[in-house]
Amino acid sequence: MKKDIAAGIGIVVFGIILLFFTTNGFTAFTMEQQRVQDLQAQPPEFPDVEVVDQTGESYNFREFENKHVLMTFIYTSCAAACPEMSTNMKHVYELTEGKYFEDDLVFLSISFDTKRDTVEVLGRYAEYFNADAESWKMLRVPDDKELEKLLSVYGVTVIPEGDADYQHNTSFYILNPEGRLIEVLDYKDPETAAEILEKYLREQEEK
């Protein structure tokens, strides 16, 4: 009987040890959580990538240094997650104090369907969501290799489905002014996203 108890305890202890190491110290219980942790552990980086906004203006992604960034990856012909994600991003925008958009914050919606999402298409999409070209930018990356680089930096997977659809990550990404990815948030909970974003903005303001 004692041997059975000892054996049982040994199995439990072994299981706990195994769980500790396979979940990065009990902190990553899913592949997605581990992916996010790996992204957040990367050195800060604003990728050296040329982007074009909904007005046709071209500049380097590094222009967003020294600001917090709330970012999503979309394609405008998406009929499922992207419209909801953009609608909820607009809700976060409306919940965020306007003063932060002057110097401390910018919203980015980045299209990975550059064949269809021309400047004109992004302009219409921006109008639909009342996104101006200063505080909320709709971006495309004209160069395919630079687009791949940008997606890779933020761990975004894009898988074509047929001629016009894609499977892709759907989240709110928050970058700090140094370029470090500090949060990957559920796009279906804009109220929480707004609270977390404002927390970082207030902390930056107090420094």
N, C-alpha and C positions, 0 to 999 in steps of 0.2 A: 504494500500500500504506500509506504513512504517513498519507495522507488518510483512509483507511478506519479506521486505528487511532485517529486523532484524533477522527473522527466517533463511533466507538464509545465512547471515553472521555467525549466530550461528552454522549452519551445517558445513560451511567451516572451522571455527575455531576448531570445534570438530574433523573434519577430519584431520586437521594438527596436533593436539595434539595426536590423535590416531596413525598417521603415525610416529610421533616422537618416541613414545614409542615402537611401533612394529618394527621399523627399527634401534633400538639402537642409537637413536639420529640422524636419517637420514643417518647412515653410513653403514647399511646393508640392501640392497633392494632385495636380493635374499637369498635363503637358503644356496647356496654355499658361498656367501660372509659372511654370519653369521658363517658358519662352519669354514672358514678360520680365522675369527676374534677370534673365541673361541680357535682354535689351537694356535694362536699367543699369546693369553693371558695366556697360561699355563706356569708354571715355566720351566726354562731351564732344559733339561735332555738329556744325551746320555744314552740310555737304556742299562742295564746290560744284553747283549745278545751276544752269541757266533756266529760268522759268519765265512764262509770259502770263499776264493776268487778263481779266475780262475786258480791259480797255485796249489791249494790244501792247501795253508797256512791257518791256523785257528788262530783267535784272537778275542778279545772282541770288541764290537762296540764302547766302550768307548775309544779305541785307537785313535779315531778321535777327541778327545777333543783338544782344542787349535788351531783348523783349521776351516776355513769356508768349508762348505760341499755343493756341488750341487748334488742333489739326485733325482733319479726316481725309480719307482717300475714297474717291467716288468715281462713277461714270454717269453722265446725265441721262442716258437712255435706260438706266436701271429702273425696273418697275417694282422692286421689292424693298430691300433695306435702305438704299441710298436716299429716296425721298423722305423716309421717316428720320434717317440720320440727319439730313439737312434741316428738316423741320425742327428737330430737337436741338440742333446746333443754334438755330435762330432763337429758340427758347432760352438757351444759355446766354446768348448775346443780349437778349432783352432783360435777363436777370442780373447782368453784370453792370457795375457802375460805369457810366460813360467816361468818367475822368481817366480811367485806366487805358482807354484806347488812344489817348493823346500821345503817350510816350512809352507805355509799359506793356502793351498787349496787342496782339494781332490774331485774327482768326484766318485759317487757311483751309480751303477745300481743294484738294489736289486731284485732278482727273488723271487716270492711267489709260484712258481710251483716247489718245491724242489723234487718232485717225478721224473720229467722229466729233470729238469735243474741240471744235475750232474756237477761235476767239469769239466769233459771232454767237455760237451756241452757248458758250460760257457766259456771254453777256446777257443772253435771254434768261439763262438759269439764275444768274445773279439778280436780275430784275424780279423774277418770281419770288425770291426769298428776301428781297429788299437788302441785298448785300452790296455795300458800296465798295469802291476799289481801294479804300484806305484802311478801314478797320476790319473788313472781311473780304478777303481776296479769293477769287476762283482762279486756280492756276492750272496750266498745262506745261509739260516738259517736252519741247519739240524733239530733242535728241533721244533716241531709244536707249542708247547706252547710259546716258545720264539718268533717264527715268528708272532703269534697272538699278542703278547705283542708289538713287533716292529710296526706292522701295526696299532695297537690301538693308540700308542703314537702319530703317525702322521696322524691319522684320515683317513687311507686308507681302503676303502671298496673293498673286493674281493668276487665276487659272481660266483661260478662255473656255466658253461653252457655246458651241455653235458659232454663228457668224457675228453675233452682237451681244452676247451675255458673258458674264464672268462670275466665278466664285472668288470671294476676296474677304479679307479681314474687315470687320465692322466695329470700330471703336473710336472713342475720343482719345487723342494723344495730347499730352501736355509736355512741352519743352520748357526748361528754364532759360534765363538769358544767356547762359554759357553754352546752351545747346544740348544739355543732358536731358534724356527722356526721364521724366519724374513720375508720370502717371499714364496708365492705359485704362480707360474707364468705359463702363457700360453706356453705350449711346442711348439706351432706352430709359435712362434715369437722368434727365437733364438737370433736375433740381440738385441732386448730389454733385453732379459735375460742376455746377455753378458754385456751390459751397466750397468745394475743394479748390477750384481755380481762384476764388476770392481769398481763400486762406493764404495761398502762395503769394498773391499780389500784395496783401497786407503785410506779410512777413518781409517782402522785398522793400516795401515802403518804409518799414521801421528800421532797416539797416542803415 
